[in-house]
Amino acid sequence: MTVSTGDHPGVIARPPRIFLAALAAGAALELLWPTSFVHGAARLALGAGLVAGGLWLAYAAIAQQREAGTNIETHRPTETIVSSGLYRYSRNPIYLGLFGFYLGCAVLGDSLWVLALVVPLFAVMRVGVIAREEAYLERKFGDTYRQYRGAVRRWL
């Protein structure tokens, strides 16, 4: 399969790399200025639950995209609008899963830095990725995407 140079959303970076960069920045800040916010058994249970739930959600949504025969990679063309399964409830279940994983890492690592960086991470994802994807999908699929967008919330 060849990669089209123009048929893609033109996001600022691939989303998993954005999430990993935020985690790395939070970990680096944690090494320089240690923090703490969650103690005891609750930390392990909550953190592990968020990580596991986030990974499950992201992988299940990716599987649904693959089953529908469309690309999930943001540098490749989208072939179809997936509107069934998890995509009946959220237009961005992969990103919801990545945020769950990210927050679980913050809790497991007991890091206020990682937790605080979720705000700029959200802003970067919203402006640099999601807004561009939505504009691309509207250009490419027109009324089909507008109807889907009108019926399904961005997050939940």
Z-matrix of the N, CA and C atoms (Angstrom, degrees):
N
C 1 1.440
C 2 1.531 1 108.49
N 3 1.299 2 116.85 1 131.19
C 4 1.453 3 119.99 2 177.65
C 5 1.520 4 109.57 3 -90.62
N 6 1.307 5 115.19 4 150.74
C 7 1.446 6 121.00 5 -179.60
C 8 1.519 7 108.74 6 -96.77
N 9 1.313 8 116.05 7 123.37
C 10 1.455 9 121.25 8 177.41
C 11 1.517 10 109.62 9 -74.02
N 12 1.313 11 116.58 10 140.37
C 13 1.456 12 119.49 11 179.89
C 14 1.514 13 112.54 12 -82.49
N 15 1.340 14 118.95 13 -17.53
C 16 1.448 15 120.29 14 -177.37
C 17 1.509 16 115.15 15 -116.01
N 18 1.312 17 118.54 16 -18.80
C 19 1.456 18 121.76 17 -175.93
C 20 1.529 19 110.14 18 -93.17
N 21 1.314 20 115.23 19 71.81
C 22 1.462 21 122.75 20 176.19
C 23 1.517 22 108.09 21 -161.93
N 24 1.327 23 117.91 22 165.05
C 25 1.461 24 119.44 23 -173.36
C 26 1.524 25 116.06 24 -75.72
N 27 1.310 26 118.77 25 -14.07
C 28 1.459 27 120.26 26 179.50
C 29 1.522 28 113.32 27 67.62
N 30 1.315 29 116.70 28 43.56
C 31 1.463 30 120.60 29 178.94
C 32 1.531 31 109.90 30 -69.54
N 33 1.337 32 116.77 31 160.33
C 34 1.456 33 119.92 32 -174.82
C 35 1.529 34 112.82 33 -71.06
N 36 1.322 35 117.24 34 -27.82
C 37 1.470 36 122.56 35 177.05
C 38 1.524 37 107.19 36 -165.35
N 39 1.303 38 115.93 37 162.38
C 40 1.463 39 119.66 38 177.79
C 41 1.530 40 109.05 39 -67.48
N 42 1.328 41 117.50 40 130.81
C 43 1.464 42 121.03 41 -174.05
C 44 1.535 43 115.69 42 -52.04
N 45 1.339 44 120.88 43 -44.55
C 46 1.469 45 116.90 44 179.26
C 47 1.526 46 112.66 45 -59.48
N 48 1.312 47 117.11 46 -33.43
C 49 1.467 48 120.19 47 178.15
C 50 1.519 49 111.60 48 -68.78
N 51 1.321 50 117.04 49 -34.76
C 52 1.465 51 120.54 50 177.39
C 53 1.525 52 109.63 51 -64.62
N 54 1.334 53 116.74 52 -45.22
C 55 1.460 54 120.63 53 178.86
C 56 1.529 55 111.30 54 -63.82
N 57 1.323 56 116.91 55 -42.68
C 58 1.471 57 119.80 56 179.17
C 59 1.524 58 111.53 57 -65.80
N 60 1.318 59 117.65 58 -36.77
C 61 1.462 60 120.91 59 177.72
C 62 1.527 61 110.63 60 -63.98
N 63 1.324 62 117.17 61 -41.38
C 64 1.468 63 120.43 62 177.80
C 65 1.530 64 110.60 63 -65.06
N 66 1.345 65 116.83 64 -42.01
C 67 1.468 66 119.63 65 176.90
C 68 1.523 67 111.23 66 -62.43
N 69 1.320 68 117.21 67 -42.60
C 70 1.465 69 120.90 68 179.66
C 71 1.527 70 111.34 69 -64.65
N 72 1.335 71 116.41 70 -41.47
C 73 1.468 72 119.95 71 178.27
C 74 1.529 73 110.21 72 -63.49
N 75 1.326 74 117.13 73 -43.61
C 76 1.456 75 120.78 74 178.28
C 77 1.524 76 111.95 75 -63.44
N 78 1.324 77 116.80 76 -40.61
C 79 1.470 78 120.74 77 178.35
C 80 1.525 79 110.91 78 -65.10
N 81 1.324 80 116.71 79 -39.95
C 82 1.473 81 120.46 80 178.61
C 83 1.530 82 110.16 81 -64.61
N 84 1.322 83 117.33 82 -44.34
C 85 1.462 84 120.64 83 177.49
C 86 1.526 85 110.94 84 -63.30
N 87 1.320 86 115.74 85 -36.36
C 88 1.465 87 120.60 86 179.13
C 89 1.535 88 111.02 87 -64.34
N 90 1.322 89 115.84 88 -37.40
C 91 1.472 90 119.38 89 177.30
C 92 1.526 91 111.18 90 -66.66
N 93 1.328 92 116.67 91 -37.85
C 94 1.470 93 120.41 92 -179.05
C 95 1.523 94 112.39 93 -76.27
N 96 1.330 95 117.41 94 -43.47
C 97 1.456 96 123.68 95 -177.58
C 98 1.518 97 109.17 96 -134.52
N 99 1.327 98 117.66 97 86.62
C 100 1.463 99 120.94 98 -176.37
C 101 1.532 100 112.67 99 -60.28
N 102 1.342 101 114.68 100 144.61
C 103 1.456 102 122.19 101 178.39
C 104 1.524 103 108.98 102 -131.90
N 105 1.321 104 115.38 103 173.33
C 106 1.454 105 120.95 104 176.04
C 107 1.525 106 108.14 105 -157.63
N 108 1.334 107 117.36 106 140.86
C 109 1.463 108 119.28 107 178.72
C 110 1.514 109 114.28 108 -146.53
N 111 1.312 110 119.32 109 -16.06
C 112 1.460 111 121.26 110 -179.76
C 113 1.526 112 107.99 111 -129.02
N 114 1.324 113 115.89 112 132.86
C 115 1.461 114 119.48 113 -176.89
C 116 1.523 115 110.89 114 -125.03
N 117 1.312 116 116.00 115 158.03
C 118 1.446 117 122.38 116 171.21
C 119 1.516 118 115.16 117 77.01
N 120 1.314 119 113.78 118 -163.73
C 121 1.460 120 121.96 119 -175.73
C 122 1.522 121 112.04 120 -66.00
N 123 1.308 122 117.08 121 -26.03
C 124 1.463 123 120.23 122 179.63
C 125 1.529 124 110.69 123 -60.74
N 126 1.300 125 116.10 124 -36.25
C 127 1.465 126 120.30 125 -179.87
C 128 1.524 127 110.78 126 -60.12
N 129 1.286 128 117.41 127 -49.04
C 130 1.462 129 121.29 128 -178.44
C 131 1.527 130 111.00 129 -64.77
N 132 1.320 131 117.03 130 -47.21
C 133 1.463 132 120.35 131 -178.18
C 134 1.526 133 111.39 132 -64.60
N 135 1.327 134 117.71 133 -47.97
C 136 1.464 135 121.37 134 -179.08
C 137 1.522 136 111.06 135 -65.64
N 138 1.327 137 116.16 136 -47.16
C 139 1.469 138 119.93 137 -178.81
C 140 1.515 139 112.48 138 -62.74
N 141 1.324 140 116.43 139 -46.60
C 142 1.463 141 120.03 140 -179.97
C 143 1.522 142 110.87 141 -64.93
N 144 1.332 143 116.90 142 -39.09
C 145 1.461 144 120.25 143 177.93
C 146 1.522 145 112.13 144 -62.95
N 147 1.332 146 116.96 145 -43.36
C 148 1.460 147 120.55 146 178.24
C 149 1.530 148 111.86 147 -65.50
N 150 1.316 149 116.66 148 -42.87
C 151 1.466 150 120.28 149 178.96
C 152 1.527 151 110.13 150 -63.42
N 153 1.329 152 117.07 151 -49.67
C 154 1.463 153 120.62 152 -178.52
C 155 1.526 154 111.33 153 -64.65
N 156 1.317 155 116.88 154 -45.37
C 157 1.459 156 119.96 155 179.17
C 158 1.521 157 112.32 156 -64.09
N 159 1.318 158 116.36 157 -40.74
C 160 1.456 159 120.25 158 178.04
C 161 1.513 160 112.64 159 -64.03
N 162 1.326 161 116.16 160 -44.17
C 163 1.469 162 119.52 161 178.55
C 164 1.523 163 110.91 162 -64.58
N 165 1.334 164 116.88 163 -42.64
C 166 1.461 165 119.70 164 178.71
C 167 1.518 166 110.40 165 -59.82
N 168 1.325 167 116.87 166 -47.86
C 169 1.461 168 120.95 167 -177.99
C 170 1.527 169 111.33 168 -61.37
N 171 1.322 170 116.85 169 -46.26
C 172 1.467 171 119.99 170 -179.92
C 173 1.526 172 111.02 171 -63.24
N 174 1.315 173 117.95 172 -45.91
C 175 1.468 174 120.10 173 -178.45
C 176 1.530 175 112.06 174 -67.72
N 177 1.331 176 116.79 175 -38.44
C 178 1.470 177 119.24 176 178.15
C 179 1.525 178 110.25 177 -64.44
N 180 1.321 179 117.51 178 -41.01
C 181 1.470 180 120.93 179 179.14
C 182 1.527 181 111.05 180 -67.78
N 183 1.318 182 116.75 181 -38.98
C 184 1.473 183 120.72 182 176.78
C 185 1.527 184 109.71 183 -62.98
N 186 1.319 185 117.05 184 -42.63
C 187 1.467 186 120.62 185 178.99
C 188 1.525 187 110.78 186 -61.59
N 189 1.317 188 117.74 187 -38.55
C 190 1.461 189 120.49 188 178.59
C 191 1.527 190 111.29 189 -67.17
N 192 1.322 191 117.25 190 -37.45
C 193 1.465 192 120.72 191 175.93
C 194 1.531 193 109.82 192 -63.83
N 195 1.313 194 116.24 193 -46.91
C 196 1.472 195 120.68 194 -179.98
C 197 1.538 196 110.59 195 -61.63
N 198 1.339 197 116.66 196 -43.47
C 199 1.466 198 121.05 197 179.87
C 200 1.533 199 111.19 198 -61.14
N 201 1.325 200 116.23 199 -33.81
C 202 1.462 201 120.61 200 179.57
C 203 1.532 202 111.93 201 -78.59
N 204 1.338 203 116.80 202 -7.35
C 205 1.455 204 120.74 203 176.87
C 206 1.515 205 114.70 204 80.37
N 207 1.324 206 116.66 205 25.46
C 208 1.456 207 119.03 206 178.31
C 209 1.524 208 110.40 207 -114.82
N 210 1.304 209 115.30 208 159.11
C 211 1.460 210 121.22 209 178.93
C 212 1.520 211 110.06 210 -78.98
N 213 1.321 212 116.57 211 143.18
C 214 1.455 213 119.63 212 172.10
C 215 1.521 214 110.75 213 -101.81
N 216 1.299 215 116.90 214 -19.46
C 217 1.451 216 120.76 215 -179.82
C 218 1.526 217 109.14 216 -67.10
N 219 1.325 218 116.47 217 131.72
C 220 1.463 219 120.67 218 -174.01
C 221 1.524 220 113.50 219 -73.78
N 222 1.318 221 118.10 220 -9.33
C 223 1.468 222 120.22 221 177.54
C 224 1.533 223 111.73 222 -96.94
N 225 1.320 224 116.07 223 5.55
C 226 1.463 225 121.36 224 178.43
C 227 1.530 226 110.13 225 -116.15
N 228 1.326 227 117.69 226 159.70
C 229 1.471 228 120.11 227 179.89
C 230 1.527 229 112.23 228 -69.13
N 231 1.311 230 115.63 229 144.09
C 232 1.460 231 121.55 230 171.18
C 233 1.518 232 107.10 231 -82.69
N 234 1.324 233 117.01 232 131.28
C 235 1.457 234 121.61 233 -176.18
C 236 1.521 235 113.22 234 -93.82
N 237 1.339 236 116.96 235 -28.33
C 238 1.465 237 120.43 236 -177.11
C 239 1.517 238 109.78 237 -158.09
N 240 1.307 239 116.19 238 159.92
C 241 1.466 240 121.71 239 173.24
C 242 1.525 241 107.35 240 -89.03
N 243 1.316 242 116.95 241 120.67
C 244 1.461 243 121.33 242 176.50
C 245 1.526 244 106.63 243 -89.94
N 246 1.319 245 116.23 244 120.66
C 247 1.462 246 120.19 245 -176.14
C 248 1.529 247 112.45 246 -127.15
N 249 1.302 248 117.34 247 11.94
C 250 1.462 249 120.83 248 179.37
C 251 1.528 250 109.30 249 -112.56
N 252 1.319 251 116.10 250 176.64
C 253 1.457 252 120.61 251 178.98
C 254 1.520 253 111.00 252 62.04
N 255 1.304 254 116.94 253 -134.90
C 256 1.460 255 121.81 254 179.46
C 257 1.523 256 112.16 255 -61.15
N 258 1.318 257 115.86 256 -26.99
C 259 1.464 258 120.91 257 -177.52
C 260 1.529 259 112.65 258 -74.77
N 261 1.330 260 118.08 259 -2.97
C 262 1.469 261 121.55 260 171.12
C 263 1.523 262 110.87 261 -76.73
N 264 1.346 263 116.39 262 -21.75
C 265 1.460 264 122.05 263 -174.26
C 266 1.524 265 113.22 264 -108.05
N 267 1.310 266 117.41 265 -25.71
C 268 1.457 267 122.06 266 -177.21
C 269 1.519 268 109.29 267 -149.02
N 270 1.330 269 116.12 268 139.07
C 271 1.458 270 119.16 269 175.37
C 272 1.531 271 110.81 270 -79.36
N 273 1.334 272 117.11 271 -11.80
C 274 1.467 273 120.76 272 -175.54
C 275 1.527 274 112.99 273 -133.66
N 276 1.325 275 119.23 274 53.46
C 277 1.468 276 118.44 275 -178.01
C 278 1.533 277 113.39 276 -65.39
N 279 1.315 278 118.18 277 -28.83
C 280 1.470 279 119.25 278 177.42
C 281 1.523 280 109.30 279 -63.73
N 282 1.330 281 116.37 280 -46.22
C 283 1.462 282 119.72 281 -179.42
C 284 1.518 283 111.71 282 -68.00
N 285 1.338 284 117.69 283 -35.35
C 286 1.465 285 120.17 284 173.66
C 287 1.532 286 110.10 285 -59.01
N 288 1.324 287 115.88 286 -43.59
C 289 1.457 288 119.96 287 178.17
C 290 1.521 289 112.02 288 -63.32
N 291 1.314 290 116.71 289 -41.10
C 292 1.468 291 119.74 290 178.87
C 293 1.528 292 111.15 291 -65.68
N 294 1.331 293 117.14 292 -37.77
C 295 1.466 294 119.68 293 176.36
C 296 1.527 295 110.77 294 -66.35
N 297 1.331 296 117.62 295 -39.55
C 298 1.459 297 119.99 296 176.01
C 299 1.514 298 111.66 297 -61.23
N 300 1.327 299 116.57 298 -45.71
C 301 1.464 300 121.49 299 176.81
C 302 1.525 301 110.36 300 -58.73
N 303 1.333 302 116.20 301 -46.94
C 304 1.467 303 121.69 302 -178.45
C 305 1.532 304 110.69 303 -59.60
N 306 1.339 305 116.20 304 -48.64
C 307 1.466 306 119.54 305 -179.70
C 308 1.526 307 111.42 306 -64.57
N 309 1.329 308 116.70 307 -35.96
C 310 1.462 309 119.74 308 175.41
C 311 1.515 310 111.89 309 -62.38
N 312 1.317 311 116.95 310 -39.07
C 313 1.473 312 120.61 311 176.29
C 314 1.524 313 110.84 312 -63.75
N 315 1.340 314 117.00 313 -39.36
C 316 1.471 315 120.49 314 177.69
C 317 1.527 316 110.70 315 -61.41
N 318 1.333 317 116.20 316 -43.13
C 319 1.461 318 120.61 317 -179.21
C 320 1.527 319 110.06 318 -69.49
N 321 1.335 320 117.35 319 -48.56
C 322 1.470 321 119.80 320 -179.71
C 323 1.524 322 111.68 321 -60.79
N 324 1.321 323 116.44 322 -37.96
C 325 1.462 324 120.69 323 179.17
C 326 1.518 325 113.37 324 -82.86
N 327 1.340 326 116.74 325 -2.91
C 328 1.456 327 122.30 326 -179.48
C 329 1.532 328 110.62 327 50.43
N 330 1.336 329 115.15 328 47.86
C 331 1.456 330 120.86 329 -172.75
C 332 1.527 331 112.65 330 -117.06
N 333 1.316 332 115.55 331 111.18
C 334 1.464 333 120.14 332 173.25
C 335 1.524 334 110.69 333 -66.45
N 336 1.319 335 117.69 334 -29.80
C 337 1.470 336 120.54 335 178.39
C 338 1.526 337 110.88 336 -62.87
N 339 1.313 338 116.04 337 -49.88
C 340 1.462 339 119.51 338 179.59
C 341 1.527 340 109.17 339 -61.90
N 342 1.327 341 116.69 340 -42.76
C 343 1.458 342 120.21 341 178.81
C 344 1.534 343 110.95 342 -61.62
N 345 1.313 344 118.02 343 -44.74
C 346 1.465 345 121.33 344 -179.00
C 347 1.524 346 111.87 345 -64.22
N 348 1.314 347 116.88 346 -33.85
C 349 1.467 348 120.07 347 -178.49
C 350 1.530 349 112.73 348 -72.36
N 351 1.334 350 118.03 349 -5.78
C 352 1.462 351 119.43 350 176.58
C 353 1.530 352 110.36 351 -65.11
N 354 1.322 353 118.02 352 -27.85
C 355 1.467 354 120.68 353 -179.82
C 356 1.528 355 111.07 354 -67.91
N 357 1.342 356 119.37 355 -54.68
C 358 1.470 357 117.43 356 175.83
C 359 1.530 358 112.67 357 -65.02
N 360 1.318 359 117.86 358 -31.80
C 361 1.462 360 120.76 359 176.40
C 362 1.522 361 109.82 360 -60.86
N 363 1.316 362 117.17 361 -44.96
C 364 1.457 363 121.15 362 178.59
C 365 1.534 364 110.32 363 -61.32
N 366 1.327 365 117.08 364 -43.50
C 367 1.468 366 120.95 365 -179.27
C 368 1.523 367 111.08 366 -63.07
N 369 1.317 368 117.08 367 -43.37
C 370 1.471 369 121.04 368 178.72
C 371 1.522 370 110.22 369 -63.45
N 372 1.320 371 117.17 370 -44.58
C 373 1.457 372 120.50 371 179.31
C 374 1.527 373 110.70 372 -64.28
N 375 1.314 374 117.51 373 -43.08
C 376 1.464 375 120.87 374 -177.03
C 377 1.529 376 111.64 375 -65.44
N 378 1.336 377 117.19 376 -46.16
C 379 1.462 378 121.32 377 -175.37
C 380 1.528 379 112.05 378 -86.33
N 381 1.321 380 116.25 379 -45.53
C 382 1.464 381 120.12 380 -172.85
C 383 1.512 382 115.82 381 -85.23
N 384 1.325 383 116.85 382 -16.76
C 385 1.466 384 120.00 383 -178.41
C 386 1.537 385 110.79 384 -122.45
N 387 1.323 386 116.94 385 -63.98
C 388 1.465 387 120.54 386 -170.54
C 389 1.524 388 112.12 387 -64.55
N 390 1.318 389 118.07 388 -45.39
C 391 1.473 390 119.72 389 179.85
C 392 1.522 391 110.60 390 -60.77
N 393 1.312 392 117.16 391 -38.65
C 394 1.461 393 121.09 392 179.11
C 395 1.524 394 111.45 393 -69.69
N 396 1.330 395 116.04 394 -40.25
C 397 1.463 396 119.32 395 177.02
C 398 1.523 397 110.64 396 -63.48
N 399 1.321 398 117.28 397 -43.80
C 400 1.458 399 120.28 398 -178.79
C 401 1.527 400 111.45 399 -63.65
N 402 1.330 401 117.12 400 -42.09
C 403 1.471 402 120.30 401 178.34
C 404 1.528 403 110.27 402 -63.76
N 405 1.315 404 116.95 403 -41.69
C 406 1.471 405 122.14 404 178.38
C 407 1.529 406 110.87 405 -62.19
N 408 1.329 407 116.97 406 -47.03
C 409 1.463 408 120.63 407 -178.73
C 410 1.525 409 111.31 408 -64.39
N 411 1.314 410 116.84 409 -36.84
C 412 1.463 411 119.30 410 177.55
C 413 1.527 412 111.03 411 -67.29
N 414 1.333 413 117.05 412 -41.23
C 415 1.476 414 119.98 413 176.66
C 416 1.520 415 110.87 414 -63.16
N 417 1.303 416 116.70 415 -42.55
C 418 1.464 417 120.61 416 -173.71
C 419 1.525 418 112.97 417 -78.25
N 420 1.328 419 117.90 418 -41.45
C 421 1.462 420 121.17 419 -172.41
C 422 1.520 421 114.20 420 -110.65
N 423 1.313 422 118.03 421 -7.02
C 424 1.459 423 122.55 422 174.53
C 425 1.513 424 114.68 423 53.18
N 426 1.338 425 115.90 424 -124.13
C 427 1.469 426 121.74 425 -175.16
C 428 1.526 427 112.76 426 -60.73
N 429 1.316 428 117.25 427 -33.26
C 430 1.470 429 119.83 428 179.00
C 431 1.523 430 109.84 429 -59.46
N 432 1.331 431 116.98 430 -45.91
C 433 1.457 432 119.82 431 179.05
C 434 1.524 433 111.40 432 -71.38
N 435 1.318 434 118.20 433 -39.79
C 436 1.468 435 120.88 434 179.16
C 437 1.529 436 110.99 435 -60.25
N 438 1.324 437 117.51 436 -40.26
C 439 1.470 438 120.75 437 177.29
C 440 1.521 439 110.52 438 -65.20
N 441 1.318 440 117.22 439 -44.10
C 442 1.458 441 121.32 440 178.34
C 443 1.531 442 109.92 441 -61.95
N 444 1.324 443 116.72 442 -47.31
C 445 1.464 444 121.48 443 179.56
C 446 1.531 445 110.82 444 -59.37
N 447 1.319 446 117.18 445 -37.71
C 448 1.455 447 120.82 446 178.92
C 449 1.520 448 113.48 447 -71.10
N 450 1.323 449 117.06 448 -24.34
C 451 1.464 450 121.21 449 -176.10
C 452 1.525 451 113.87 450 -95.61
N 453 1.338 452 117.31 451 -23.49
C 454 1.463 453 121.07 452 -173.33
C 455 1.528 454 109.37 453 -125.85
N 456 1.310 455 115.97 454 132.38
C 457 1.469 456 120.40 455 179.34
C 458 1.526 457 111.35 456 -68.75
N 459 1.324 458 114.29 457 156.66
C 460 1.466 459 119.49 458 178.99
C 461 1.530 460 110.72 459 -63.89
N 462 1.334 461 117.01 460 -43.60
C 463 1.465 462 120.13 461 -176.11
C 464 1.526 463 110.34 462 -108.74
N 465 1.277 464 118.51 463 -72.96
C 466 1.475 465 121.78 464 -178.48
C 467 1.511 466 110.44 465 -140.16
